[in-house]
Amino acid sequence: MAPKQKALPLAPQSAHRAPVYQVWPPKIENLEALDLAAVEKRRVECAIEHETTQLEIEINRLKAEAAARLQVDLGKGIAPIPFADWLAAIDKEAERFCDKNRRKLLQGDLKSREINHCEFGWANQPPGIAPLDGFDEKGNEKQLESEKVNARCSLTKELADLIEVKLSWRKRNILKAFDDKKVPRRILVKTGFEPREVKEVFYLDTSKGLLQSQSAEKPK
């Protein structure tokens, strides 16, 4: 029989107090023991809720502190620039400069070049598929719904209402089917996709070389 003890208040601070119900493994043989076990259950539930809330508060605080650190401060009356925006601006300007001066920067048929602290150039996108006009990245969802109906019709009557049918396009297989040309194109386009046009994309790779000094030479 569980010992008689006064119930603790159902508040987060009670989490660090001694358990109200002190029997392990739990053994309930009367209403008094059941009542104490219920108090203990609620005490632990409150503790979990309290600690989860505190964890979320701490995570948000750390995110805010990190966001404040991950900025470029140029001074001169310019508001601090988030790192993501700074990197995007560097990539955009690097691409603009290299596109404009590609013939001067690359000799012959070369597509890339290494300089002191990076490699830059152009590379073909990997093969892939892209949505046809009128569709998004999910492809032809109406066709999926139609196929879902067919799939449900194949289920036994007893199980039809117990099974949720979810369908999605297997993009890798669609691309392979376009390449193999074993499935007629008129069938494949029902997916809402087509092979993506292969084109060159600019890249600026800084991972292949380490900076030789703490500060890079300032551009003239």
CNS distance restraints for C-alpha pairs under 8 A (distance, minus, plus):
assign (resid   1 and name CA) (resid  27 and name CA) 7.74 0.50 0.50
assign (resid   1 and name CA) (resid  28 and name CA) 7.30 0.50 0.50
assign (resid   1 and name CA) (resid  29 and name CA) 6.44 0.50 0.50
assign (resid   1 and name CA) (resid  30 and name CA) 7.64 0.50 0.50
assign (resid   1 and name CA) (resid  33 and name CA) 7.03 0.50 0.50
assign (resid   2 and name CA) (resid  21 and name CA) 7.32 0.50 0.50
assign (resid   2 and name CA) (resid  22 and name CA) 7.45 0.50 0.50
assign (resid   2 and name CA) (resid  23 and name CA) 6.68 0.50 0.50
assign (resid   2 and name CA) (resid  27 and name CA) 7.74 0.50 0.50
assign (resid   2 and name CA) (resid  28 and name CA) 7.44 0.50 0.50
assign (resid   2 and name CA) (resid  32 and name CA) 7.84 0.50 0.50
assign (resid   2 and name CA) (resid  33 and name CA) 5.41 0.50 0.50
assign (resid   3 and name CA) (resid  22 and name CA) 7.85 0.50 0.50
assign (resid   3 and name CA) (resid  33 and name CA) 7.89 0.50 0.50
assign (resid   4 and name CA) (resid  32 and name CA) 7.82 0.50 0.50
assign (resid   5 and name CA) (resid  20 and name CA) 6.73 0.50 0.50
assign (resid   5 and name CA) (resid  36 and name CA) 7.78 0.50 0.50
assign (resid   6 and name CA) (resid  20 and name CA) 7.62 0.50 0.50
assign (resid   7 and name CA) (resid  20 and name CA) 6.50 0.50 0.50
assign (resid   7 and name CA) (resid  36 and name CA) 6.93 0.50 0.50
assign (resid   7 and name CA) (resid  39 and name CA) 6.51 0.50 0.50
assign (resid   8 and name CA) (resid  14 and name CA) 6.96 0.50 0.50
assign (resid   8 and name CA) (resid  20 and name CA) 6.90 0.50 0.50
assign (resid   8 and name CA) (resid  39 and name CA) 7.38 0.50 0.50
assign (resid   8 and name CA) (resid  43 and name CA) 7.82 0.50 0.50
assign (resid   9 and name CA) (resid  14 and name CA) 6.81 0.50 0.50
assign (resid  10 and name CA) (resid  14 and name CA) 6.92 0.50 0.50
assign (resid  10 and name CA) (resid  39 and name CA) 7.74 0.50 0.50
assign (resid  10 and name CA) (resid  42 and name CA) 6.75 0.50 0.50
assign (resid  10 and name CA) (resid  43 and name CA) 5.76 0.50 0.50
assign (resid  10 and name CA) (resid  46 and name CA) 7.00 0.50 0.50
assign (resid  11 and name CA) (resid  15 and name CA) 7.74 0.50 0.50
assign (resid  11 and name CA) (resid  43 and name CA) 7.16 0.50 0.50
assign (resid  11 and name CA) (resid  46 and name CA) 6.33 0.50 0.50
assign (resid  11 and name CA) (resid  47 and name CA) 7.85 0.50 0.50
assign (resid  12 and name CA) (resid  43 and name CA) 7.57 0.50 0.50
assign (resid  12 and name CA) (resid  46 and name CA) 5.32 0.50 0.50
assign (resid  12 and name CA) (resid  47 and name CA) 5.14 0.50 0.50
assign (resid  12 and name CA) (resid  49 and name CA) 7.83 0.50 0.50
assign (resid  12 and name CA) (resid  50 and name CA) 5.60 0.50 0.50
assign (resid  13 and name CA) (resid  17 and name CA) 7.86 0.50 0.50
assign (resid  13 and name CA) (resid  47 and name CA) 7.55 0.50 0.50
assign (resid  14 and name CA) (resid  43 and name CA) 6.64 0.50 0.50
assign (resid  14 and name CA) (resid  47 and name CA) 7.45 0.50 0.50
assign (resid  15 and name CA) (resid  43 and name CA) 6.27 0.50 0.50
assign (resid  15 and name CA) (resid  44 and name CA) 6.40 0.50 0.50
assign (resid  15 and name CA) (resid  46 and name CA) 7.35 0.50 0.50
assign (resid  15 and name CA) (resid  47 and name CA) 4.95 0.50 0.50
assign (resid  19 and name CA) (resid  40 and name CA) 6.54 0.50 0.50
assign (resid  20 and name CA) (resid  36 and name CA) 6.53 0.50 0.50
assign (resid  20 and name CA) (resid  37 and name CA) 7.63 0.50 0.50
assign (resid  20 and name CA) (resid  39 and name CA) 7.11 0.50 0.50
assign (resid  20 and name CA) (resid  40 and name CA) 5.56 0.50 0.50
assign (resid  21 and name CA) (resid  33 and name CA) 7.92 0.50 0.50
assign (resid  21 and name CA) (resid  36 and name CA) 5.67 0.50 0.50
assign (resid  21 and name CA) (resid  37 and name CA) 5.56 0.50 0.50
assign (resid  21 and name CA) (resid  39 and name CA) 7.87 0.50 0.50
assign (resid  21 and name CA) (resid  40 and name CA) 5.81 0.50 0.50
assign (resid  23 and name CA) (resid  27 and name CA) 6.78 0.50 0.50
assign (resid  28 and name CA) (resid  33 and name CA) 5.45 0.50 0.50
assign (resid  28 and name CA) (resid  34 and name CA) 5.83 0.50 0.50
assign (resid  28 and name CA) (resid  37 and name CA) 7.95 0.50 0.50
assign (resid  29 and name CA) (resid  33 and name CA) 6.59 0.50 0.50
assign (resid  29 and name CA) (resid  34 and name CA) 7.64 0.50 0.50
assign (resid  30 and name CA) (resid  34 and name CA) 6.32 0.50 0.50
assign (resid  31 and name CA) (resid  35 and name CA) 6.03 0.50 0.50
assign (resid  32 and name CA) (resid  36 and name CA) 6.31 0.50 0.50
assign (resid  33 and name CA) (resid  37 and name CA) 6.08 0.50 0.50
assign (resid  34 and name CA) (resid  38 and name CA) 6.17 0.50 0.50
assign (resid  35 and name CA) (resid  39 and name CA) 6.36 0.50 0.50
assign (resid  36 and name CA) (resid  40 and name CA) 6.25 0.50 0.50
assign (resid  37 and name CA) (resid  41 and name CA) 6.11 0.50 0.50
assign (resid  38 and name CA) (resid  42 and name CA) 6.24 0.50 0.50
assign (resid  39 and name CA) (resid  43 and name CA) 6.09 0.50 0.50
assign (resid  40 and name CA) (resid  44 and name CA) 6.30 0.50 0.50
assign (resid  41 and name CA) (resid  45 and name CA) 6.23 0.50 0.50
assign (resid  42 and name CA) (resid  46 and name CA) 6.08 0.50 0.50
assign (resid  43 and name CA) (resid  47 and name CA) 6.26 0.50 0.50
assign (resid  44 and name CA) (resid  48 and name CA) 6.21 0.50 0.50
assign (resid  45 and name CA) (resid  49 and name CA) 6.24 0.50 0.50
assign (resid  46 and name CA) (resid  50 and name CA) 6.00 0.50 0.50
assign (resid  47 and name CA) (resid  51 and name CA) 6.09 0.50 0.50
assign (resid  48 and name CA) (resid  52 and name CA) 5.98 0.50 0.50
assign (resid  49 and name CA) (resid  53 and name CA) 6.19 0.50 0.50
assign (resid  50 and name CA) (resid  54 and name CA) 6.24 0.50 0.50
assign (resid  51 and name CA) (resid  55 and name CA) 6.02 0.50 0.50
assign (resid  52 and name CA) (resid  56 and name CA) 6.27 0.50 0.50
assign (resid  53 and name CA) (resid  57 and name CA) 6.26 0.50 0.50
assign (resid  54 and name CA) (resid  58 and name CA) 6.19 0.50 0.50
assign (resid  55 and name CA) (resid  59 and name CA) 6.11 0.50 0.50
assign (resid  56 and name CA) (resid  60 and name CA) 6.15 0.50 0.50
assign (resid  57 and name CA) (resid  61 and name CA) 6.20 0.50 0.50
assign (resid  58 and name CA) (resid  62 and name CA) 6.17 0.50 0.50
assign (resid  59 and name CA) (resid  63 and name CA) 6.12 0.50 0.50
assign (resid  60 and name CA) (resid  64 and name CA) 6.16 0.50 0.50
assign (resid  61 and name CA) (resid  65 and name CA) 6.22 0.50 0.50
assign (resid  62 and name CA) (resid  66 and name CA) 6.02 0.50 0.50
assign (resid  63 and name CA) (resid  67 and name CA) 6.05 0.50 0.50
assign (resid  64 and name CA) (resid  68 and name CA) 6.26 0.50 0.50
assign (resid  65 and name CA) (resid  69 and name CA) 6.37 0.50 0.50
assign (resid  66 and name CA) (resid  70 and name CA) 6.01 0.50 0.50
assign (resid  67 and name CA) (resid  71 and name CA) 7.11 0.50 0.50
assign (resid  67 and name CA) (resid  82 and name CA) 7.51 0.50 0.50
assign (resid  70 and name CA) (resid  82 and name CA) 6.07 0.50 0.50
assign (resid  70 and name CA) (resid  83 and name CA) 5.53 0.50 0.50
assign (resid  71 and name CA) (resid  80 and name CA) 5.89 0.50 0.50
assign (resid  71 and name CA) (resid  81 and name CA) 5.19 0.50 0.50
assign (resid  71 and name CA) (resid  82 and name CA) 4.29 0.50 0.50
assign (resid  71 and name CA) (resid  83 and name CA) 5.06 0.50 0.50
assign (resid  72 and name CA) (resid  80 and name CA) 5.56 0.50 0.50
assign (resid  72 and name CA) (resid  81 and name CA) 5.04 0.50 0.50
assign (resid  72 and name CA) (resid  82 and name CA) 6.36 0.50 0.50
assign (resid  72 and name CA) (resid  83 and name CA) 6.43 0.50 0.50
assign (resid  72 and name CA) (resid  86 and name CA) 7.37 0.50 0.50
assign (resid  73 and name CA) (resid  78 and name CA) 7.66 0.50 0.50
assign (resid  73 and name CA) (resid  79 and name CA) 7.19 0.50 0.50
assign (resid  73 and name CA) (resid  80 and name CA) 4.69 0.50 0.50
assign (resid  73 and name CA) (resid  81 and name CA) 6.53 0.50 0.50
assign (resid  74 and name CA) (resid  78 and name CA) 6.40 0.50 0.50
assign (resid  74 and name CA) (resid  79 and name CA) 7.87 0.50 0.50
assign (resid  74 and name CA) (resid  80 and name CA) 6.96 0.50 0.50
assign (resid  75 and name CA) (resid  79 and name CA) 7.44 0.50 0.50
assign (resid  75 and name CA) (resid  80 and name CA) 7.80 0.50 0.50
assign (resid  81 and name CA) (resid  85 and name CA) 6.59 0.50 0.50
assign (resid  81 and name CA) (resid  86 and name CA) 6.26 0.50 0.50
assign (resid  82 and name CA) (resid  86 and name CA) 6.23 0.50 0.50
assign (resid  83 and name CA) (resid  87 and name CA) 6.05 0.50 0.50
assign (resid  84 and name CA) (resid  88 and name CA) 6.18 0.50 0.50
assign (resid  85 and name CA) (resid  89 and name CA) 6.13 0.50 0.50
assign (resid  86 and name CA) (resid  90 and name CA) 6.28 0.50 0.50
assign (resid  87 and name CA) (resid  91 and name CA) 6.18 0.50 0.50
assign (resid  88 and name CA) (resid  92 and name CA) 6.10 0.50 0.50
assign (resid  89 and name CA) (resid  93 and name CA) 6.13 0.50 0.50
assign (resid  90 and name CA) (resid  94 and name CA) 5.98 0.50 0.50
assign (resid  91 and name CA) (resid  95 and name CA) 6.11 0.50 0.50
assign (resid  91 and name CA) (resid 204 and name CA) 7.17 0.50 0.50
assign (resid  92 and name CA) (resid  96 and name CA) 6.23 0.50 0.50
assign (resid  93 and name CA) (resid  97 and name CA) 6.14 0.50 0.50
assign (resid  94 and name CA) (resid  98 and name CA) 6.08 0.50 0.50
assign (resid  94 and name CA) (resid 204 and name CA) 7.70 0.50 0.50
assign (resid  95 and name CA) (resid  99 and name CA) 5.85 0.50 0.50
assign (resid  95 and name CA) (resid 202 and name CA) 6.40 0.50 0.50
assign (resid  95 and name CA) (resid 203 and name CA) 7.76 0.50 0.50
assign (resid  96 and name CA) (resid 100 and name CA) 6.17 0.50 0.50
assign (resid  97 and name CA) (resid 101 and name CA) 6.21 0.50 0.50
assign (resid  98 and name CA) (resid 102 and name CA) 5.30 0.50 0.50
assign (resid  98 and name CA) (resid 105 and name CA) 7.35 0.50 0.50
assign (resid 101 and name CA) (resid 105 and name CA) 6.07 0.50 0.50
assign (resid 102 and name CA) (resid 106 and name CA) 5.92 0.50 0.50
assign (resid 103 and name CA) (resid 107 and name CA) 6.78 0.50 0.50
assign (resid 105 and name CA) (resid 113 and name CA) 7.87 0.50 0.50
assign (resid 106 and name CA) (resid 110 and name CA) 5.85 0.50 0.50
assign (resid 106 and name CA) (resid 111 and name CA) 6.85 0.50 0.50
assign (resid 106 and name CA) (resid 112 and name CA) 6.93 0.50 0.50
assign (resid 106 and name CA) (resid 113 and name CA) 6.81 0.50 0.50
assign (resid 111 and name CA) (resid 121 and name CA) 5.44 0.50 0.50
assign (resid 111 and name CA) (resid 122 and name CA) 5.57 0.50 0.50
assign (resid 111 and name CA) (resid 123 and name CA) 7.28 0.50 0.50
assign (resid 112 and name CA) (resid 119 and name CA) 6.95 0.50 0.50
assign (resid 112 and name CA) (resid 120 and name CA) 5.56 0.50 0.50
assign (resid 112 and name CA) (resid 121 and name CA) 3.88 0.50 0.50
assign (resid 112 and name CA) (resid 122 and name CA) 6.28 0.50 0.50
assign (resid 113 and name CA) (resid 119 and name CA) 5.62 0.50 0.50
assign (resid 113 and name CA) (resid 120 and name CA) 5.65 0.50 0.50
assign (resid 113 and name CA) (resid 121 and name CA) 6.25 0.50 0.50
assign (resid 114 and name CA) (resid 118 and name CA) 5.91 0.50 0.50
assign (resid 114 and name CA) (resid 119 and name CA) 4.25 0.50 0.50
assign (resid 114 and name CA) (resid 120 and name CA) 6.53 0.50 0.50
assign (resid 115 and name CA) (resid 119 and name CA) 6.27 0.50 0.50
assign (resid 116 and name CA) (resid 209 and name CA) 7.45 0.50 0.50
assign (resid 117 and name CA) (resid 206 and name CA) 6.32 0.50 0.50
assign (resid 117 and name CA) (resid 208 and name CA) 7.87 0.50 0.50
assign (resid 117 and name CA) (resid 209 and name CA) 5.36 0.50 0.50
assign (resid 117 and name CA) (resid 210 and name CA) 6.39 0.50 0.50
assign (resid 117 and name CA) (resid 211 and name CA) 5.99 0.50 0.50
assign (resid 118 and name CA) (resid 204 and name CA) 6.84 0.50 0.50
assign (resid 118 and name CA) (resid 205 and name CA) 5.53 0.50 0.50
assign (resid 118 and name CA) (resid 206 and name CA) 4.43 0.50 0.50
assign (resid 118 and name CA) (resid 207 and name CA) 7.18 0.50 0.50
assign (resid 118 and name CA) (resid 208 and name CA) 6.59 0.50 0.50
assign (resid 118 and name CA) (resid 209 and name CA) 6.10 0.50 0.50
assign (resid 119 and name CA) (resid 204 and name CA) 5.99 0.50 0.50
assign (resid 119 and name CA) (resid 205 and name CA) 5.11 0.50 0.50
assign (resid 119 and name CA) (resid 206 and name CA) 6.50 0.50 0.50
assign (resid 119 and name CA) (resid 208 and name CA) 7.32 0.50 0.50
assign (resid 120 and name CA) (resid 202 and name CA) 7.49 0.50 0.50
assign (resid 120 and name CA) (resid 203 and name CA) 5.59 0.50 0.50
assign (resid 120 and name CA) (resid 204 and name CA) 4.46 0.50 0.50
assign (resid 120 and name CA) (resid 205 and name CA) 6.04 0.50 0.50
assign (resid 121 and name CA) (resid 202 and name CA) 5.74 0.50 0.50
assign (resid 121 and name CA) (resid 203 and name CA) 5.67 0.50 0.50
assign (resid 121 and name CA) (resid 204 and name CA) 6.89 0.50 0.50
assign (resid 122 and name CA) (resid 200 and name CA) 5.72 0.50 0.50
assign (resid 122 and name CA) (resid 201 and name CA) 5.29 0.50 0.50
assign (resid 122 and name CA) (resid 202 and name CA) 4.44 0.50 0.50
assign (resid 122 and name CA) (resid 203 and name CA) 6.06 0.50 0.50
assign (resid 123 and name CA) (resid 200 and name CA) 5.15 0.50 0.50
assign (resid 123 and name CA) (resid 201 and name CA) 5.54 0.50 0.50
assign (resid 123 and name CA) (resid 202 and name CA) 6.64 0.50 0.50
assign (resid 123 and name CA) (resid 203 and name CA) 7.50 0.50 0.50
assign (resid 124 and name CA) (resid 198 and name CA) 6.46 0.50 0.50
assign (resid 124 and name CA) (resid 199 and name CA) 5.51 0.50 0.50
assign (resid 124 and name CA) (resid 200 and name CA) 4.39 0.50 0.50
assign (resid 124 and name CA) (resid 201 and name CA) 6.21 0.50 0.50
assign (resid 125 and name CA) (resid 198 and name CA) 5.88 0.50 0.50
assign (resid 125 and name CA) (resid 199 and name CA) 6.01 0.50 0.50
assign (resid 125 and name CA) (resid 200 and name CA) 6.25 0.50 0.50
assign (resid 125 and name CA) (resid 201 and name CA) 6.65 0.50 0.50
assign (resid 126 and name CA) (resid 198 and name CA) 7.47 0.50 0.50
assign (resid 127 and name CA) (resid 195 and name CA) 7.63 0.50 0.50
assign (resid 127 and name CA) (resid 196 and name CA) 6.85 0.50 0.50
assign (resid 127 and name CA) (resid 198 and name CA) 6.82 0.50 0.50
assign (resid 128 and name CA) (resid 172 and name CA) 7.80 0.50 0.50
assign (resid 128 and name CA) (resid 175 and name CA) 6.46 0.50 0.50
assign (resid 128 and name CA) (resid 195 and name CA) 5.97 0.50 0.50
assign (resid 128 and name CA) (resid 196 and name CA) 5.34 0.50 0.50
assign (resid 129 and name CA) (resid 171 and name CA) 7.16 0.50 0.50
assign (resid 129 and name CA) (resid 174 and name CA) 7.96 0.50 0.50
assign (resid 129 and name CA) (resid 175 and name CA) 6.22 0.50 0.50
assign (resid 129 and name CA) (resid 193 and name CA) 6.17 0.50 0.50
assign (resid 129 and name CA) (resid 194 and name CA) 5.41 0.50 0.50
assign (resid 129 and name CA) (resid 195 and name CA) 4.25 0.50 0.50
assign (resid 129 and name CA) (resid 196 and name CA) 4.51 0.50 0.50
assign (resid 130 and name CA) (resid 137 and name CA) 7.43 0.50 0.50
assign (resid 130 and name CA) (resid 193 and name CA) 5.52 0.50 0.50
assign (resid 130 and name CA) (resid 194 and name CA) 5.63 0.50 0.50
assign (resid 130 and name CA) (resid 195 and name CA) 6.13 0.50 0.50
assign (resid 130 and name CA) (resid 196 and name CA) 5.03 0.50 0.50
assign (resid 131 and name CA) (resid 135 and name CA) 5.56 0.50 0.50
assign (resid 131 and name CA) (resid 136 and name CA) 5.61 0.50 0.50
assign (resid 131 and name CA) (resid 137 and name CA) 5.96 0.50 0.50
assign (resid 131 and name CA) (resid 138 and name CA) 7.96 0.50 0.50
assign (resid 131 and name CA) (resid 139 and name CA) 6.01 0.50 0.50
assign (resid 131 and name CA) (resid 192 and name CA) 5.83 0.50 0.50
assign (resid 131 and name CA) (resid 193 and name CA) 4.46 0.50 0.50
assign (resid 131 and name CA) (resid 194 and name CA) 6.42 0.50 0.50
assign (resid 132 and name CA) (resid 136 and name CA) 7.75 0.50 0.50
assign (resid 132 and name CA) (resid 139 and name CA) 7.79 0.50 0.50
assign (resid 132 and name CA) (resid 192 and name CA) 5.47 0.50 0.50
assign (resid 132 and name CA) (resid 193 and name CA) 5.17 0.50 0.50
assign (resid 132 and name CA) (resid 194 and name CA) 6.24 0.50 0.50
assign (resid 135 and name CA) (resid 139 and name CA) 5.52 0.50 0.50
assign (resid 135 and name CA) (resid 140 and name CA) 6.40 0.50 0.50
assign (resid 135 and name CA) (resid 192 and name CA) 6.22 0.50 0.50
assign (resid 138 and name CA) (resid 168 and name CA) 7.80 0.50 0.50
assign (resid 138 and name CA) (resid 169 and name CA) 7.61 0.50 0.50
assign (resid 139 and name CA) (resid 169 and name CA) 7.46 0.50 0.50
assign (resid 139 and name CA) (resid 191 and name CA) 5.93 0.50 0.50
assign (resid 139 and name CA) (resid 192 and name CA) 4.45 0.50 0.50
assign (resid 139 and name CA) (resid 193 and name CA) 6.08 0.50 0.50
assign (resid 140 and name CA) (resid 144 and name CA) 6.70 0.50 0.50
assign (resid 140 and name CA) (resid 190 and name CA) 6.75 0.50 0.50
assign (resid 140 and name CA) (resid 191 and name CA) 5.21 0.50 0.50
assign (resid 140 and name CA) (resid 192 and name CA) 4.47 0.50 0.50
assign (resid 140 and name CA) (resid 193 and name CA) 7.84 0.50 0.50
assign (resid 141 and name CA) (resid 145 and name CA) 6.23 0.50 0.50
assign (resid 142 and name CA) (resid 146 and name CA) 6.31 0.50 0.50
assign (resid 143 and name CA) (resid 147 and name CA) 6.23 0.50 0.50
assign (resid 143 and name CA) (resid 190 and name CA) 6.98 0.50 0.50
assign (resid 143 and name CA) (resid 191 and name CA) 7.05 0.50 0.50
assign (resid 144 and name CA) (resid 148 and name CA) 6.00 0.50 0.50
assign (resid 144 and name CA) (resid 167 and name CA) 6.38 0.50 0.50
assign (resid 144 and name CA) (resid 168 and name CA) 7.01 0.50 0.50
assign (resid 145 and name CA) (resid 149 and name CA) 6.42 0.50 0.50
assign (resid 146 and name CA) (resid 150 and name CA) 6.61 0.50 0.50
assign (resid 147 and name CA) (resid 151 and name CA) 6.13 0.50 0.50
assign (resid 148 and name CA) (resid 152 and name CA) 6.17 0.50 0.50
assign (resid 148 and name CA) (resid 165 and name CA) 6.55 0.50 0.50
assign (resid 148 and name CA) (resid 166 and name CA) 7.30 0.50 0.50
assign (resid 148 and name CA) (resid 167 and name CA) 6.77 0.50 0.50
assign (resid 149 and name CA) (resid 153 and name CA) 6.23 0.50 0.50
assign (resid 150 and name CA) (resid 154 and name CA) 6.60 0.50 0.50
assign (resid 151 and name CA) (resid 155 and name CA) 6.99 0.50 0.50
assign (resid 151 and name CA) (resid 165 and name CA) 7.52 0.50 0.50
assign (resid 152 and name CA) (resid 160 and name CA) 6.41 0.50 0.50
assign (resid 152 and name CA) (resid 165 and name CA) 7.10 0.50 0.50
assign (resid 153 and name CA) (resid 160 and name CA) 7.91 0.50 0.50
assign (resid 155 and name CA) (resid 159 and name CA) 6.47 0.50 0.50
assign (resid 155 and name CA) (resid 160 and name CA) 5.46 0.50 0.50
assign (resid 156 and name CA) (resid 160 and name CA) 5.93 0.50 0.50
assign (resid 157 and name CA) (resid 161 and name CA) 7.72 0.50 0.50
assign (resid 158 and name CA) (resid 162 and name CA) 7.87 0.50 0.50
assign (resid 159 and name CA) (resid 163 and name CA) 6.34 0.50 0.50
assign (resid 169 and name CA) (resid 174 and name CA) 7.84 0.50 0.50
assign (resid 169 and name CA) (resid 191 and name CA) 7.32 0.50 0.50
assign (resid 170 and name CA) (resid 174 and name CA) 6.31 0.50 0.50
assign (resid 171 and name CA) (resid 175 and name CA) 6.25 0.50 0.50
assign (resid 172 and name CA) (resid 176 and name CA) 6.30 0.50 0.50
assign (resid 173 and name CA) (resid 177 and name CA) 6.05 0.50 0.50
assign (resid 174 and name CA) (resid 178 and name CA) 6.33 0.50 0.50
assign (resid 174 and name CA) (resid 188 and name CA) 7.29 0.50 0.50
assign (resid 175 and name CA) (resid 179 and name CA) 6.33 0.50 0.50
assign (resid 175 and name CA) (resid 194 and name CA) 7.86 0.50 0.50
assign (resid 175 and name CA) (resid 195 and name CA) 6.48 0.50 0.50
assign (resid 176 and name CA) (resid 180 and name CA) 6.03 0.50 0.50
assign (resid 177 and name CA) (resid 181 and name CA) 5.95 0.50 0.50
assign (resid 177 and name CA) (resid 182 and name CA) 6.54 0.50 0.50
assign (resid 177 and name CA) (resid 183 and name CA) 6.23 0.50 0.50
assign (resid 177 and name CA) (resid 188 and name CA) 7.83 0.50 0.50
assign (resid 178 and name CA) (resid 182 and name CA) 7.78 0.50 0.50
assign (resid 178 and name CA) (resid 183 and name CA) 7.33 0.50 0.50
assign (resid 178 and name CA) (resid 185 and name CA) 7.25 0.50 0.50
assign (resid 178 and name CA) (resid 188 and name CA) 7.38 0.50 0.50
assign (resid 178 and name CA) (resid 194 and name CA) 7.95 0.50 0.50
assign (resid 178 and name CA) (resid 195 and name CA) 7.19 0.50 0.50
assign (resid 181 and name CA) (resid 185 and name CA) 7.59 0.50 0.50
assign (resid 183 and name CA) (resid 187 and name CA) 6.86 0.50 0.50
assign (resid 183 and name CA) (resid 188 and name CA) 6.90 0.50 0.50
assign (resid 184 and name CA) (resid 188 and name CA) 6.55 0.50 0.50
assign (resid 185 and name CA) (resid 189 and name CA) 6.10 0.50 0.50
assign (resid 186 and name CA) (resid 190 and name CA) 6.98 0.50 0.50
assign (resid 187 and name CA) (resid 191 and name CA) 7.77 0.50 0.50
assign (resid 188 and name CA) (resid 192 and name CA) 7.90 0.50 0.50
assign (resid 188 and name CA) (resid 193 and name CA) 7.56 0.50 0.50
assign (resid 188 and name CA) (resid 194 and name CA) 7.87 0.50 0.50
assign (resid 189 and name CA) (resid 193 and name CA) 5.85 0.50 0.50
assign (resid 189 and name CA) (resid 194 and name CA) 6.50 0.50 0.50
assign (resid 206 and name CA) (resid 210 and name CA) 7.85 0.50 0.50
assign (resid 211 and name CA) (resid 216 and name CA) 7.48 0.50 0.50
